[in-house]
């Protein structure tokens, strides 16, 4: 899946369409002290009811994501690209 590097996108900070530059999305490490992590650790300890994992149906591929940076206010926002694919994104020039 190929994506142009520069594109016009809506910026919610400028409240208009501006030129954006696309970058690859990198997943960051989870925070150890976030509320979800603390709640999960508490559940595992045994003070809450059952923590059996739910069985979800397997999905084919993932929705791809890119980070786009506004060229006027330099704010970075993420953009999710429609369909589920197994192919990775290639950012063109
Ligand atoms: Zn902006």
PDB file of the backbone (N, CA, C, O) and the ligand in Angstrom, with CONECT records:
HET     ZN  A 101       1
ATOM      1  N   UNK A   1       0.846  -1.190   0.000  1.00  0.00           N
ATOM      2  CA  UNK A   1       0.000   0.000   0.000  1.00  0.00           C
ATOM      3  C   UNK A   1       0.886   1.247   0.000  1.00  0.00           C
ATOM      4  O   UNK A   1       1.658   1.461   0.935  1.00  0.00           O
ATOM      5  N   UNK A   2       0.777   2.060  -1.037  1.00  0.00           N
ATOM      6  CA  UNK A   2       1.624   3.249  -1.142  1.00  0.00           C
ATOM      7  C   UNK A   2       0.844   4.505  -0.780  1.00  0.00           C
ATOM      8  O   UNK A   2      -0.329   4.666  -1.117  1.00  0.00           O
ATOM      9  N   UNK A   3       1.544   5.380  -0.082  1.00  0.00           N
ATOM     10  CA  UNK A   3       0.927   6.623   0.379  1.00  0.00           C
ATOM     11  C   UNK A   3       1.846   7.782   0.013  1.00  0.00           C
ATOM     12  O   UNK A   3       3.056   7.682   0.217  1.00  0.00           O
ATOM     13  N   UNK A   4       1.309   8.885  -0.525  1.00  0.00           N
ATOM     14  CA  UNK A   4       2.169  10.030  -0.813  1.00  0.00           C
ATOM     15  C   UNK A   4       2.692  10.676   0.469  1.00  0.00           C
ATOM     16  O   UNK A   4       2.006  10.696   1.490  1.00  0.00           O
ATOM     17  N   UNK A   5       3.916  11.203   0.402  1.00  0.00           N
ATOM     18  CA  UNK A   5       4.550  11.778   1.588  1.00  0.00           C
ATOM     19  C   UNK A   5       3.867  13.092   1.990  1.00  0.00           C
ATOM     20  O   UNK A   5       3.610  13.333   3.169  1.00  0.00           O
ATOM     21  N   UNK A   6       3.584  13.919   1.010  1.00  0.00           N
ATOM     22  CA  UNK A   6       2.907  15.187   1.293  1.00  0.00           C
ATOM     23  C   UNK A   6       1.466  15.098   0.816  1.00  0.00           C
ATOM     24  O   UNK A   6       1.187  14.589  -0.269  1.00  0.00           O
ATOM     25  N   UNK A   7       0.555  15.600   1.643  1.00  0.00           N
ATOM     26  CA  UNK A   7      -0.847  15.532   1.286  1.00  0.00           C
ATOM     27  C   UNK A   7      -1.606  16.644   1.988  1.00  0.00           C
ATOM     28  O   UNK A   7      -1.169  17.148   3.022  1.00  0.00           O
ATOM     29  N   UNK A   8      -2.740  17.022   1.424  1.00  0.00           N
ATOM     30  CA  UNK A   8      -3.598  17.995   2.085  1.00  0.00           C
ATOM     31  C   UNK A   8      -4.535  17.258   3.036  1.00  0.00           C
ATOM     32  O   UNK A   8      -5.255  16.348   2.626  1.00  0.00           O
ATOM     33  N   UNK A   9      -4.525  17.651   4.295  1.00  0.00           N
ATOM     34  CA  UNK A   9      -5.395  17.027   5.289  1.00  0.00           C
ATOM     35  C   UNK A   9      -6.009  18.102   6.161  1.00  0.00           C
ATOM     36  O   UNK A   9      -5.510  19.224   6.241  1.00  0.00           O
ATOM     37  N   UNK A  10      -7.105  17.738   6.815  1.00  0.00           N
ATOM     38  CA  UNK A  10      -7.743  18.686   7.722  1.00  0.00           C
ATOM     39  C   UNK A  10      -6.981  18.719   9.046  1.00  0.00           C
ATOM     40  O   UNK A  10      -6.735  17.671   9.643  1.00  0.00           O
ATOM     41  N   UNK A  11      -6.606  19.915   9.510  1.00  0.00           N
ATOM     42  CA  UNK A  11      -5.939  20.077  10.803  1.00  0.00           C
ATOM     43  C   UNK A  11      -6.965  20.614  11.794  1.00  0.00           C
ATOM     44  O   UNK A  11      -7.563  21.668  11.578  1.00  0.00           O
ATOM     45  N   UNK A  12      -7.161  19.867  12.890  1.00  0.00           N
ATOM     46  CA  UNK A  12      -8.181  20.294  13.853  1.00  0.00           C
ATOM     47  C   UNK A  12      -7.721  21.456  14.719  1.00  0.00           C
ATOM     48  O   UNK A  12      -8.531  22.095  15.390  1.00  0.00           O
ATOM     49  N   UNK A  13      -6.401  21.736  14.705  1.00  0.00           N
ATOM     50  CA  UNK A  13      -5.899  22.874  15.484  1.00  0.00           C
ATOM     51  C   UNK A  13      -6.018  24.161  14.680  1.00  0.00           C
ATOM     52  O   UNK A  13      -6.375  25.207  15.222  1.00  0.00           O
ATOM     53  N   UNK A  14      -5.711  24.082  13.354  1.00  0.00           N
ATOM     54  CA  UNK A  14      -5.853  25.248  12.491  1.00  0.00           C
ATOM     55  C   UNK A  14      -7.294  25.397  11.999  1.00  0.00           C
ATOM     56  O   UNK A  14      -7.685  26.471  11.542  1.00  0.00           O
ATOM     57  N   UNK A  15      -8.091  24.315  12.092  1.00  0.00           N
ATOM     58  CA  UNK A  15      -9.486  24.292  11.653  1.00  0.00           C
ATOM     59  C   UNK A  15      -9.629  24.538  10.154  1.00  0.00           C
ATOM     60  O   UNK A  15     -10.582  25.178   9.709  1.00  0.00           O
ATOM     61  N   UNK A  16      -8.676  24.026   9.383  1.00  0.00           N
ATOM     62  CA  UNK A  16      -8.750  24.134   7.923  1.00  0.00           C
ATOM     63  C   UNK A  16      -7.833  23.088   7.297  1.00  0.00           C
ATOM     64  O   UNK A  16      -7.072  22.417   7.994  1.00  0.00           O
ATOM     65  N   UNK A  17      -7.915  22.958   5.982  1.00  0.00           N
ATOM     66  CA  UNK A  17      -7.055  22.015   5.269  1.00  0.00           C
ATOM     67  C   UNK A  17      -5.672  22.637   5.069  1.00  0.00           C
ATOM     68  O   UNK A  17      -5.541  23.745   4.549  1.00  0.00           O
ATOM     69  N   UNK A  18      -4.645  21.899   5.495  1.00  0.00           N
ATOM     70  CA  UNK A  18      -3.272  22.370   5.330  1.00  0.00           C
ATOM     71  C   UNK A  18      -2.412  21.229   4.792  1.00  0.00           C
ATOM     72  O   UNK A  18      -2.855  20.083   4.719  1.00  0.00           O
ATOM     73  N   UNK A  19      -1.190  21.556   4.421  1.00  0.00           N
ATOM     74  CA  UNK A  19      -0.262  20.536   3.913  1.00  0.00           C
ATOM     75  C   UNK A  19       0.292  19.731   5.094  1.00  0.00           C
ATOM     76  O   UNK A  19       0.730  20.297   6.095  1.00  0.00           O
ATOM     77  N   UNK A  20       0.264  18.409   4.960  1.00  0.00           N
ATOM     78  CA  UNK A  20       0.759  17.519   6.011  1.00  0.00           C
ATOM     79  C   UNK A  20       1.845  16.609   5.455  1.00  0.00           C
ATOM     80  O   UNK A  20       1.835  16.266   4.272  1.00  0.00           O
ATOM     81  N   UNK A  21       2.775  16.222   6.310  1.00  0.00           N
ATOM     82  CA  UNK A  21       3.818  15.271   5.932  1.00  0.00           C
ATOM     83  C   UNK A  21       3.591  13.982   6.710  1.00  0.00           C
ATOM     84  O   UNK A  21       3.426  14.005   7.930  1.00  0.00           O
ATOM     85  N   UNK A  22       3.585  12.848   5.991  1.00  0.00           N
ATOM     86  CA  UNK A  22       3.288  11.556   6.614  1.00  0.00           C
ATOM     87  C   UNK A  22       4.571  10.900   7.113  1.00  0.00           C
ATOM     88  O   UNK A  22       5.627  10.982   6.484  1.00  0.00           O
ATOM     89  N   UNK A  23       4.441  10.239   8.280  1.00  0.00           N
ATOM     90  CA  UNK A  23       5.555   9.481   8.845  1.00  0.00           C
ATOM     91  C   UNK A  23       5.037   8.128   9.287  1.00  0.00           C
ATOM     92  O   UNK A  23       3.841   7.951   9.516  1.00  0.00           O
ATOM     93  N   UNK A  24       5.951   7.172   9.405  1.00  0.00           N
ATOM     94  CA  UNK A  24       5.547   5.833   9.839  1.00  0.00           C
ATOM     95  C   UNK A  24       5.148   5.874  11.311  1.00  0.00           C
ATOM     96  O   UNK A  24       5.704   6.642  12.096  1.00  0.00           O
ATOM     97  N   UNK A  25       4.173   5.034  11.675  1.00  0.00           N
ATOM     98  CA  UNK A  25       3.708   4.976  13.054  1.00  0.00           C
ATOM     99  C   UNK A  25       4.515   3.930  13.807  1.00  0.00           C
ATOM    100  O   UNK A  25       4.614   2.783  13.371  1.00  0.00           O
ATOM    101  N   UNK A  26       5.096   4.329  14.945  1.00  0.00           N
ATOM    102  CA  UNK A  26       5.831   3.380  15.778  1.00  0.00           C
ATOM    103  C   UNK A  26       5.106   3.213  17.102  1.00  0.00           C
ATOM    104  O   UNK A  26       4.769   4.191  17.770  1.00  0.00           O
ATOM    105  N   UNK A  27       4.873   1.966  17.469  1.00  0.00           N
ATOM    106  CA  UNK A  27       4.190   1.711  18.719  1.00  0.00           C
ATOM    107  C   UNK A  27       5.138   1.958  19.877  1.00  0.00           C
ATOM    108  O   UNK A  27       6.273   1.480  19.872  1.00  0.00           O
ATOM    109  N   UNK A  28       4.673   2.708  20.874  1.00  0.00           N
ATOM    110  CA  UNK A  28       5.516   3.017  22.021  1.00  0.00           C
ATOM    111  C   UNK A  28       5.278   2.003  23.134  1.00  0.00           C
ATOM    112  O   UNK A  28       4.264   1.306  23.158  1.00  0.00           O
ATOM    113  N   UNK A  29       6.235   1.939  24.051  1.00  0.00           N
ATOM    114  CA  UNK A  29       6.130   1.001  25.166  1.00  0.00           C
ATOM    115  C   UNK A  29       5.003   1.416  26.098  1.00  0.00           C
ATOM    116  O   UNK A  29       4.733   2.606  26.259  1.00  0.00           O
ATOM    117  N   UNK A  30       4.333   0.418  26.723  1.00  0.00           N
ATOM    118  CA  UNK A  30       3.234   0.734  27.615  1.00  0.00           C
ATOM    119  C   UNK A  30       3.755   1.337  28.917  1.00  0.00           C
ATOM    120  O   UNK A  30       4.828   0.981  29.404  1.00  0.00           O
ATOM    121  N   UNK A  31       2.962   2.263  29.469  1.00  0.00           N
ATOM    122  CA  UNK A  31       3.344   2.871  30.748  1.00  0.00           C
ATOM    123  C   UNK A  31       3.017   1.912  31.874  1.00  0.00           C
ATOM    124  O   UNK A  31       1.940   1.317  31.894  1.00  0.00           O
ATOM    125  N   UNK A  32       3.939   1.760  32.809  1.00  0.00           N
ATOM    126  CA  UNK A  32       3.728   0.813  33.901  1.00  0.00           C
ATOM    127  C   UNK A  32       2.772   1.316  34.957  1.00  0.00           C
ATOM    128  O   UNK A  32       2.188   0.518  35.690  1.00  0.00           O
ATOM    129  N   UNK A  33       2.599   2.638  35.052  1.00  0.00           N
ATOM    130  CA  UNK A  33       1.780   3.210  36.117  1.00  0.00           C
ATOM    131  C   UNK A  33       0.429   3.712  35.613  1.00  0.00           C
ATOM    132  O   UNK A  33      -0.267   4.426  36.335  1.00  0.00           O
ATOM    133  N   UNK A  34       0.051   3.356  34.403  1.00  0.00           N
ATOM    134  CA  UNK A  34      -1.237   3.819  33.892  1.00  0.00           C
ATOM    135  C   UNK A  34      -2.380   3.098  34.607  1.00  0.00           C
ATOM    136  O   UNK A  34      -2.184   2.029  35.185  1.00  0.00           O
ATOM    137  N   UNK A  35      -3.561   3.688  34.562  1.00  0.00           N
ATOM    138  CA  UNK A  35      -4.710   3.142  35.301  1.00  0.00           C
ATOM    139  C   UNK A  35      -5.051   1.735  34.833  1.00  0.00           C
ATOM    140  O   UNK A  35      -5.329   0.858  35.651  1.00  0.00           O
ATOM    141  N   UNK A  36      -5.032   1.514  33.518  1.00  0.00           N
ATOM    142  CA  UNK A  36      -5.370   0.199  32.980  1.00  0.00           C
ATOM    143  C   UNK A  36      -4.414  -0.879  33.457  1.00  0.00           C
ATOM    144  O   UNK A  36      -4.837  -1.980  33.808  1.00  0.00           O
ATOM    145  N   UNK A  37      -3.123  -0.564  33.473  1.00  0.00           N
ATOM    146  CA  UNK A  37      -2.115  -1.532  33.912  1.00  0.00           C
ATOM    147  C   UNK A  37      -2.282  -1.850  35.393  1.00  0.00           C
ATOM    148  O   UNK A  37      -2.196  -3.012  35.791  1.00  0.00           O
ATOM    149  N   UNK A  38      -2.522  -0.819  36.219  1.00  0.00           N
ATOM    150  CA  UNK A  38      -2.695  -1.036  37.664  1.00  0.00           C
ATOM    151  C   UNK A  38      -3.935  -1.870  37.925  1.00  0.00           C
ATOM    152  O   UNK A  38      -3.915  -2.773  38.761  1.00  0.00           O
ATOM    153  N   UNK A  39      -5.022  -1.572  37.211  1.00  0.00           N
ATOM    154  CA  UNK A  39      -6.273  -2.305  37.386  1.00  0.00           C
ATOM    155  C   UNK A  39      -6.086  -3.772  36.994  1.00  0.00           C
ATOM    156  O   UNK A  39      -6.586  -4.674  37.665  1.00  0.00           O
ATOM    157  N   UNK A  40      -5.362  -3.994  35.905  1.00  0.00           N
ATOM    158  CA  UNK A  40      -5.112  -5.361  35.435  1.00  0.00           C
ATOM    159  C   UNK A  40      -4.281  -6.139  36.455  1.00  0.00           C
ATOM    160  O   UNK A  40      -4.574  -7.299  36.747  1.00  0.00           O
ATOM    161  N   UNK A  41      -3.235  -5.489  36.999  1.00  0.00           N
ATOM    162  CA  UNK A  41      -2.393  -6.154  37.995  1.00  0.00           C
ATOM    163  C   UNK A  41      -3.205  -6.510  39.238  1.00  0.00           C
ATOM    164  O   UNK A  41      -3.012  -7.572  39.828  1.00  0.00           O
ATOM    165  N   UNK A  42      -4.118  -5.613  39.632  1.00  0.00           N
ATOM    166  CA  UNK A  42      -4.970  -5.856  40.782  1.00  0.00           C
ATOM    167  C   UNK A  42      -5.874  -7.060  40.515  1.00  0.00           C
ATOM    168  O   UNK A  42      -6.086  -7.897  41.392  1.00  0.00           O
ATOM    169  N   UNK A  43      -6.402  -7.134  39.292  1.00  0.00           N
ATOM    170  CA  UNK A  43      -7.288  -8.243  38.937  1.00  0.00           C
ATOM    171  C   UNK A  43      -6.544  -9.564  38.973  1.00  0.00           C
ATOM    172  O   UNK A  43      -7.083 -10.575  39.422  1.00  0.00           O
ATOM    173  N   UNK A  44      -5.298  -9.555  38.499  1.00  0.00           N
ATOM    174  CA  UNK A  44      -4.491 -10.775  38.484  1.00  0.00           C
ATOM    175  C   UNK A  44      -4.182 -11.229  39.908  1.00  0.00           C
ATOM    176  O   UNK A  44      -4.137 -12.428  40.184  1.00  0.00           O
ATOM    177  N   UNK A  45      -3.967 -10.264  40.819  1.00  0.00           N
ATOM    178  CA  UNK A  45      -3.639 -10.586  42.208  1.00  0.00           C
ATOM    179  C   UNK A  45      -4.749 -11.400  42.873  1.00  0.00           C
ATOM    180  O   UNK A  45      -4.482 -12.233  43.739  1.00  0.00           O
ATOM    181  N   UNK A  46      -5.981 -11.157  42.466  1.00  0.00           N
ATOM    182  CA  UNK A  46      -7.056 -11.984  42.991  1.00  0.00           C
ATOM    183  C   UNK A  46      -8.056 -11.263  43.864  1.00  0.00           C
ATOM    184  O   UNK A  46      -8.815 -11.918  44.579  1.00  0.00           O
ATOM    185  N   UNK A  47      -8.092  -9.936  43.837  1.00  0.00           N
ATOM    186  CA  UNK A  47      -9.063  -9.200  44.647  1.00  0.00           C
ATOM    187  C   UNK A  47     -10.343  -8.898  43.870  1.00  0.00           C
ATOM    188  O   UNK A  47     -11.308  -8.379  44.430  1.00  0.00           O
ATOM    189  N   UNK A  48     -10.344  -9.219  42.604  1.00  0.00           N
ATOM    190  CA  UNK A  48     -11.517  -8.994  41.753  1.00  0.00           C
ATOM    191  C   UNK A  48     -11.980 -10.362  41.256  1.00  0.00           C
ATOM    192  O   UNK A  48     -11.259 -11.351  41.389  1.00  0.00           O
ATOM    193  N   UNK A  49     -13.180 -10.418  40.686  1.00  0.00           N
ATOM    194  CA  UNK A  49     -13.728 -11.682  40.188  1.00  0.00           C
ATOM    195  C   UNK A  49     -12.859 -12.328  39.118  1.00  0.00           C
ATOM    196  O   UNK A  49     -11.655 -12.081  39.051  1.00  0.00           O
ATOM    197  N   UNK A  50     -13.473 -13.153  38.287  1.00  0.00           N
ATOM    198  CA  UNK A  50     -12.705 -13.942  37.340  1.00  0.00           C
ATOM    199  C   UNK A  50     -12.032 -13.046  36.291  1.00  0.00           C
ATOM    200  O   UNK A  50     -12.593 -12.032  35.875  1.00  0.00           O
ATOM    201  N   UNK A  51     -10.844 -13.430  35.878  1.00  0.00           N
ATOM    202  CA  UNK A  51     -10.116 -12.672  34.856  1.00  0.00           C
ATOM    203  C   UNK A  51      -9.805 -13.580  33.669  1.00  0.00           C
ATOM    204  O   UNK A  51      -8.741 -13.482  33.057  1.00  0.00           O
ATOM    205  N   UNK A  52     -10.746 -14.461  33.356  1.00  0.00           N
ATOM    206  CA  UNK A  52     -10.535 -15.341  32.205  1.00  0.00           C
ATOM    207  C   UNK A  52     -10.556 -14.516  30.935  1.00  0.00           C
ATOM    208  O   UNK A  52     -11.404 -13.639  30.771  1.00  0.00           O
ATOM    209  N   UNK A  53      -9.630 -14.792  30.041  1.00  0.00           N
ATOM    210  CA  UNK A  53      -9.633 -14.021  28.797  1.00  0.00           C
ATOM    211  C   UNK A  53     -10.824 -14.376  27.920  1.00  0.00           C
ATOM    212  O   UNK A  53     -11.207 -15.541  27.811  1.00  0.00           O
ATOM    213  N   UNK A  54     -11.402 -13.362  27.298  1.00  0.00           N
ATOM    214  CA  UNK A  54     -12.515 -13.591  26.383  1.00  0.00           C
ATOM    215  C   UNK A  54     -11.977 -14.123  25.058  1.00  0.00           C
ATOM    216  O   UNK A  54     -10.887 -13.740  24.634  1.00  0.00           O
ATOM    217  N   UNK A  55     -12.718 -14.987  24.415  1.00  0.00           N
ATOM    218  CA  UNK A  55     -12.296 -15.524  23.118  1.00  0.00           C
ATOM    219  C   UNK A  55     -12.878 -14.660  22.008  1.00  0.00           C
ATOM    220  O   UNK A  55     -14.093 -14.569  21.838  1.00  0.00           O
ATOM    221  N   UNK A  56     -11.984 -14.030  21.262  1.00  0.00           N
ATOM    222  CA  UNK A  56     -12.407 -13.190  20.154  1.00  0.00           C
ATOM    223  C   UNK A  56     -12.141 -13.909  18.836  1.00  0.00           C
ATOM    224  O   UNK A  56     -11.173 -14.664  18.741  1.00  0.00           O
ATOM    225  N   UNK A  57     -12.965 -13.700  17.827  1.00  0.00           N
ATOM    226  CA  UNK A  57     -12.655 -14.268  16.513  1.00  0.00           C
ATOM    227  C   UNK A  57     -11.416 -13.605  15.920  1.00  0.00           C
ATOM    228  O   UNK A  57     -11.181 -12.413  16.115  1.00  0.00           O
ATOM    229  N   UNK A  58     -10.634 -14.391  15.197  1.00  0.00           N
ATOM    230  CA  UNK A  58      -9.402 -13.857  14.607  1.00  0.00           C
ATOM    231  C   UNK A  58      -9.731 -12.956  13.430  1.00  0.00           C
ATOM    232  O   UNK A  58     -10.594 -13.273  12.611  1.00  0.00           O
ATOM    233  N   UNK A  59      -9.035 -11.827  13.356  1.00  0.00           N
ATOM    234  CA  UNK A  59      -9.257 -10.902  12.255  1.00  0.00           C
ATOM    235  C   UNK A  59      -8.080 -10.952  11.303  1.00  0.00           C
ATOM    236  O   UNK A  59      -6.936 -11.159  11.709  1.00  0.00           O
ATOM    237  N   UNK A  60      -8.382 -10.759  10.028  1.00  0.00           N
ATOM    238  CA  UNK A  60      -7.338 -10.844   9.020  1.00  0.00           C
ATOM    239  C   UNK A  60      -6.719  -9.467   8.824  1.00  0.00           C
ATOM    240  O   UNK A  60      -7.373  -8.542   8.341  1.00  0.00           O
ATOM    241  N   UNK A  61      -5.471  -9.345   9.200  1.00  0.00           N
ATOM    242  CA  UNK A  61      -4.765  -8.092   8.999  1.00  0.00           C
ATOM    243  C   UNK A  61      -5.114  -7.039  10.029  1.00  0.00           C
ATOM    244  O   UNK A  61      -5.949  -7.250  10.909  1.00  0.00           O
ATOM    245  N   UNK A  62      -4.458  -5.909   9.899  1.00  0.00           N
ATOM    246  CA  UNK A  62      -4.681  -4.804  10.818  1.00  0.00           C
ATOM    247  C   UNK A  62      -4.949  -3.549  10.024  1.00  0.00           C
ATOM    248  O   UNK A  62      -4.582  -3.432   8.855  1.00  0.00           O
ATOM    249  N   UNK A  63      -5.604  -2.605  10.694  1.00  0.00           N
ATOM    250  CA  UNK A  63      -5.780  -1.299  10.075  1.00  0.00           C
ATOM    251  C   UNK A  63      -4.460  -0.548  10.189  1.00  0.00           C
ATOM    252  O   UNK A  63      -3.888  -0.450  11.274  1.00  0.00           O
ATOM    253  N   UNK A  64      -3.986  -0.025   9.085  1.00  0.00           N
ATOM    254  CA  UNK A  64      -2.695   0.653   9.081  1.00  0.00           C
ATOM    255  C   UNK A  64      -2.862   2.109   9.522  1.00  0.00           C
ATOM    256  O   UNK A  64      -3.907   2.730   9.327  1.00  0.00           O
ATOM    257  N   UNK A  65      -1.788   2.626  10.126  1.00  0.00           N
ATOM    258  CA  UNK A  65      -1.833   3.948  10.712  1.00  0.00           C
ATOM    259  C   UNK A  65      -0.623   4.757  10.258  1.00  0.00           C
ATOM    260  O   UNK A  65       0.465   4.203  10.102  1.00  0.00           O
ATOM    261  N   UNK A  66      -0.795   6.044  10.048  1.00  0.00           N
ATOM    262  CA  UNK A  66       0.342   6.931   9.791  1.00  0.00           C
ATOM    263  C   UNK A  66       0.219   8.162  10.687  1.00  0.00           C
ATOM    264  O   UNK A  66      -0.881   8.576  11.052  1.00  0.00           O
ATOM    265  N   UNK A  67       1.368   8.735  11.031  1.00  0.00           N
ATOM    266  CA  UNK A  67       1.374   9.982  11.773  1.00  0.00           C
ATOM    267  C   UNK A  67       1.540  11.112  10.758  1.00  0.00           C
ATOM    268  O   UNK A  67       2.426  11.069   9.905  1.00  0.00           O
ATOM    269  N   UNK A  68       0.675  12.125  10.861  1.00  0.00           N
ATOM    270  CA  UNK A  68       0.770  13.238   9.919  1.00  0.00           C
ATOM    271  C   UNK A  68       1.055  14.526  10.692  1.00  0.00           C
ATOM    272  O   UNK A  68       0.449  14.810  11.725  1.00  0.00           O
ATOM    273  N   UNK A  69       2.010  15.296  10.145  1.00  0.00           N
ATOM    274  CA  UNK A  69       2.418  16.532  10.811  1.00  0.00           C
ATOM    275  C   UNK A  69       1.979  17.735   9.993  1.00  0.00           C
ATOM    276  O   UNK A  69       2.285  17.847   8.805  1.00  0.00           O
ATOM    277  N   UNK A  70       1.260  18.627  10.649  1.00  0.00           N
ATOM    278  CA  UNK A  70       0.800  19.855   9.995  1.00  0.00           C
ATOM    279  C   UNK A  70       1.993  20.779   9.766  1.00  0.00           C
ATOM    280  O   UNK A  70       2.835  20.951  10.648  1.00  0.00           O
ATOM    281  N   UNK A  71       2.056  21.367   8.584  1.00  0.00           N
ATOM    282  CA  UNK A  71       3.200  22.209   8.258  1.00  0.00           C
ATOM    283  C   UNK A  71       3.026  23.653   8.737  1.00  0.00           C
ATOM    284  O   UNK A  71       3.968  24.443   8.670  1.00  0.00           O
ATOM    285  N   UNK A  72       1.841  24.001   9.214  1.00  0.00           N
ATOM    286  CA  UNK A  72       1.630  25.364   9.706  1.00  0.00           C
ATOM    287  C   UNK A  72       1.818  25.459  11.206  1.00  0.00           C
ATOM    288  O   UNK A  72       2.489  26.370  11.693  1.00  0.00           O
ATOM    289  N   UNK A  73       1.214  24.500  11.966  1.00  0.00           N
ATOM    290  CA  UNK A  73       1.325  24.578  13.423  1.00  0.00           C
ATOM    291  C   UNK A  73       2.240  23.493  13.980  1.00  0.00           C
ATOM    292  O   UNK A  73       2.505  23.478  15.182  1.00  0.00           O
ATOM    293  N   UNK A  74       2.737  22.570  13.125  1.00  0.00           N
ATOM    294  CA  UNK A  74       3.687  21.516  13.493  1.00  0.00           C
ATOM    295  C   UNK A  74       3.111  20.513  14.500  1.00  0.00           C
ATOM    296  O   UNK A  74       3.866  19.822  15.184  1.00  0.00           O
ATOM    297  N   UNK A  75       1.781  20.429  14.593  1.00  0.00           N
ATOM    298  CA  UNK A  75       1.161  19.450  15.479  1.00  0.00           C
ATOM    299  C   UNK A  75       1.100  18.105  14.759  1.00  0.00           C
ATOM    300  O   UNK A  75       0.913  18.045  13.544  1.00  0.00           O
ATOM    301  N   UNK A  76       1.260  17.039  15.521  1.00  0.00           N
ATOM    302  CA  UNK A  76       1.239  15.697  14.936  1.00  0.00           C
ATOM    303  C   UNK A  76      -0.048  15.004  15.347  1.00  0.00           C
ATOM    304  O   UNK A  76      -0.415  14.996  16.522  1.00  0.00           O
ATOM    305  N   UNK A  77      -0.730  14.422  14.370  1.00  0.00           N
ATOM    306  CA  UNK A  77      -1.923  13.642  14.668  1.00  0.00           C
ATOM    307  C   UNK A  77      -1.835  12.336  13.898  1.00  0.00           C
ATOM    308  O   UNK A  77      -1.041  12.201  12.966  1.00  0.00           O
ATOM    309  N   UNK A  78      -2.658  11.380  14.299  1.00  0.00           N
ATOM    310  CA  UNK A  78      -2.594  10.089  13.632  1.00  0.00           C
ATOM    311  C   UNK A  78      -3.768   9.923  12.691  1.00  0.00           C
ATOM    312  O   UNK A  78      -4.852  10.467  12.899  1.00  0.00           O
ATOM    313  N   UNK A  79      -3.512   9.148  11.643  1.00  0.00           N
ATOM    314  CA  UNK A  79      -4.546   8.920  10.640  1.00  0.00           C
ATOM    315  C   UNK A  79      -4.658   7.422  10.424  1.00  0.00           C
ATOM    316  O   UNK A  79      -3.664   6.755  10.136  1.00  0.00           O
ATOM    317  N   UNK A  80      -5.860   6.895  10.561  1.00  0.00           N
ATOM    318  CA  UNK A  80      -6.091   5.469  10.337  1.00  0.00           C
ATOM    319  C   UNK A  80      -6.602   5.298   8.920  1.00  0.00           C
ATOM    320  O   UNK A  80      -7.531   5.977   8.483  1.00  0.00           O
ATOM    321  N   UNK A  81      -5.969   4.373   8.214  1.00  0.00           N
ATOM    322  CA  UNK A  81      -6.321   4.168   6.814  1.00  0.00           C
ATOM    323  C   UNK A  81      -7.317   3.026   6.708  1.00  0.00           C
ATOM    324  O   UNK A  81      -7.017   1.879   7.040  1.00  0.00           O
ATOM    325  N   UNK A  82      -8.484   3.362   6.248  1.00  0.00           N
ATOM    326  CA  UNK A  82      -9.637   2.506   6.058  1.00  0.00           C
ATOM    327  C   UNK A  82      -9.595   1.026   6.327  1.00  0.00           C
ATOM    328  O   UNK A  82      -9.924   0.601   7.434  1.00  0.00           O
ATOM    329  N   UNK A  83      -9.196   0.210   5.345  1.00  0.00           N
ATOM    330  CA  UNK A  83      -9.456  -1.219   5.407  1.00  0.00           C
ATOM    331  C   UNK A  83      -8.373  -1.983   6.174  1.00  0.00           C
ATOM    332  O   UNK A  83      -7.291  -1.464   6.449  1.00  0.00           O
ATOM    333  N   UNK A  84      -8.705  -3.234   6.510  1.00  0.00           N
ATOM    334  CA  UNK A  84      -7.736  -4.136   7.121  1.00  0.00           C
ATOM    335  C   UNK A  84      -6.897  -4.781   6.025  1.00  0.00           C
ATOM    336  O   UNK A  84      -7.433  -5.326   5.059  1.00  0.00           O
ATOM    337  N   UNK A  85      -5.564  -4.715   6.185  1.00  0.00           N
ATOM    338  CA  UNK A  85      -4.684  -5.371   5.211  1.00  0.00           C
ATOM    339  C   UNK A  85      -3.533  -6.038   5.942  1.00  0.00           C
ATOM    340  O   UNK A  85      -3.227  -5.709   7.088  1.00  0.00           O
ATOM    341  N   UNK A  86      -2.899  -6.986   5.253  1.00  0.00           N
ATOM    342  CA  UNK A  86      -1.679  -7.592   5.784  1.00  0.00           C
ATOM    343  C   UNK A  86      -0.452  -6.865   5.261  1.00  0.00           C
ATOM    344  O   UNK A  86       0.651  -7.021   5.786  1.00  0.00           O
ATOM    345  N   UNK A  87      -0.660  -6.061   4.210  1.00  0.00           N
ATOM    346  CA  UNK A  87       0.465  -5.343   3.615  1.00  0.00           C
ATOM    347  C   UNK A  87       0.852  -4.158   4.482  1.00  0.00           C
ATOM    348  O   UNK A  87       0.010  -3.549   5.141  1.00  0.00           O
ATOM    349  N   UNK A  88       2.173  -3.833   4.469  1.00  0.00           N
ATOM    350  CA  UNK A  88       2.640  -2.695   5.223  1.00  0.00           C
ATOM    351  C   UNK A  88       2.623  -1.441   4.352  1.00  0.00           C
ATOM    352  O   UNK A  88       2.577  -1.512   3.124  1.00  0.00           O
ATOM    353  N   UNK A  89       2.660  -0.291   5.027  1.00  0.00           N
ATOM    354  CA  UNK A  89       2.574   0.984   4.309  1.00  0.00           C
ATOM    355  C   UNK A  89       3.958   1.374   3.750  1.00  0.00           C
ATOM    356  O   UNK A  89       4.979   1.203   4.416  1.00  0.00           O
ATOM    357  N   UNK A  90       3.967   1.888   2.544  1.00  0.00           N
ATOM    358  CA  UNK A  90       5.177   2.485   1.997  1.00  0.00           C
ATOM    359  C   UNK A  90       4.880   3.952   1.789  1.00  0.00           C
ATOM    360  O   UNK A  90       3.949   4.314   1.069  1.00  0.00           O
ATOM    361  N   UNK A  91       5.685   4.805   2.431  1.00  0.00           N
ATOM    362  CA  UNK A  91       5.486   6.240   2.268  1.00  0.00           C
ATOM    363  C   UNK A  91       6.375   6.707   1.124  1.00  0.00           C
ATOM    364  O   UNK A  91       7.599   6.588   1.192  1.00  0.00           O
ATOM    365  N   UNK A  92       5.765   7.231   0.088  1.00  0.00           N
ATOM    366  CA  UNK A  92       6.489   7.650  -1.111  1.00  0.00           C
ATOM    367  C   UNK A  92       7.151   8.993  -0.929  1.00  0.00           C
ATOM    368  O   UNK A  92       7.141   9.567   0.160  1.00  0.00           O
ATOM    369  N   UNK A  93       7.736   9.494  -2.024  1.00  0.00           N
ATOM    370  CA  UNK A  93       8.392  10.779  -1.942  1.00  0.00           C
ATOM    371  C   UNK A  93       7.655  11.828  -2.762  1.00  0.00           C
ATOM    372  O   UNK A  93       8.076  12.984  -2.807  1.00  0.00           O
TER     373      UNK A  93
HETATM  374 ZN    ZN A 101      -2.287  22.874  11.931  1.00  0.00          ZN
END
